Amino acid sequence: MVVAVCHSCHDYRYPGRYIARLRDEVSELGKILDPLADKIGIGIVVVLMMVTGNLSLWYAGVILGRDVLIFAGASTSEFVKTLH
């Protein structure tokens, strides 16, 4: 089940990424939403693995905490850039 969730999280975003790369398109919203979607996908898989007993609670906390810190740091960095 976890593998199916991983594949579905990745597959629904692939066509949009492919088309954007072909056209060499970049949007400000895409710069924010793409990494956020990655983090949400990882979060879903980690929680599912934890619930099914395939991942311990402390390890899930480390993975989720790391992703939260990375996203918060990147968001803060982008916000600071807009102030200058």
C-alpha positions in Angstrom: 0.0 0.0 0.0 2.8 2.4 0.8 4.4 1.7 -2.5 1.1 2.5 -4.3 0.9 5.8 -2.5 4.4 6.7 -3.4 3.8 6.0 -7.1 0.5 7.9 -7.2 2.0 10.9 -5.5 4.8 11.0 -8.0 2.9 10.1 -11.1 0.2 12.8 -10.9 2.8 15.5 -11.0 5.1 14.1 -13.7 3.1 15.3 -16.8 3.1 18.9 -15.5 6.8 18.9 -14.8 7.6 17.4 -18.2 5.6 20.0 -20.1 7.0 22.9 -18.1 10.6 21.7 -18.7 9.9 21.3 -22.5 8.6 24.8 -22.7 11.2 26.1 -20.2 8.5 27.7 -18.1 9.1 28.7 -14.5 6.5 30.5 -12.2 6.9 32.0 -8.8 4.0 29.9 -7.5 5.5 26.7 -9.0 8.8 27.4 -7.1 6.8 27.3 -3.9 4.2 24.6 -4.6 6.5 22.0 -6.2 8.7 21.6 -3.1 5.7 21.8 -0.9 4.0 19.0 -2.8 7.2 16.9 -2.4 7.2 17.4 1.3 3.5 16.6 1.6 4.1 13.4 -0.4 6.9 12.4 1.8 4.8 13.2 4.9 2.0 11.0 3.7 4.3 8.0 3.1 6.1 8.5 6.4 2.8 8.6 8.4 1.4 5.6 6.5 4.6 3.6 7.3 4.4 4.6 10.9 0.7 3.7 11.2 1.4 0.3 9.6 4.3 -0.4 12.0 7.0 -0.2 9.3 8.7 2.9 10.7 9.3 3.8 14.3 7.9 7.0 15.8 11.2 8.7 16.6 12.5 8.1 13.0 9.2 9.4 11.5 9.7 12.5 13.7 13.2 13.0 12.4 12.1 12.7 8.8 9.1 15.0 9.2 11.0 17.5 11.4 13.8 17.7 8.8 11.3 18.4 6.0 9.5 21.1 8.1 12.9 22.8 8.9 14.0 22.7 5.2 10.7 24.2 4.0 10.6 26.8 6.8 14.2 27.8 6.0 13.5 28.1 2.3 10.3 30.1 2.8 12.0 32.4 5.2 14.8 32.9 2.7 12.4 33.8 -0.1 10.5 36.2 2.3 13.7 38.0 3.2 14.6 38.4 -0.5 11.3 40.2 -1.1 12.1 42.7 1.7 15.2 44.0 0.0 
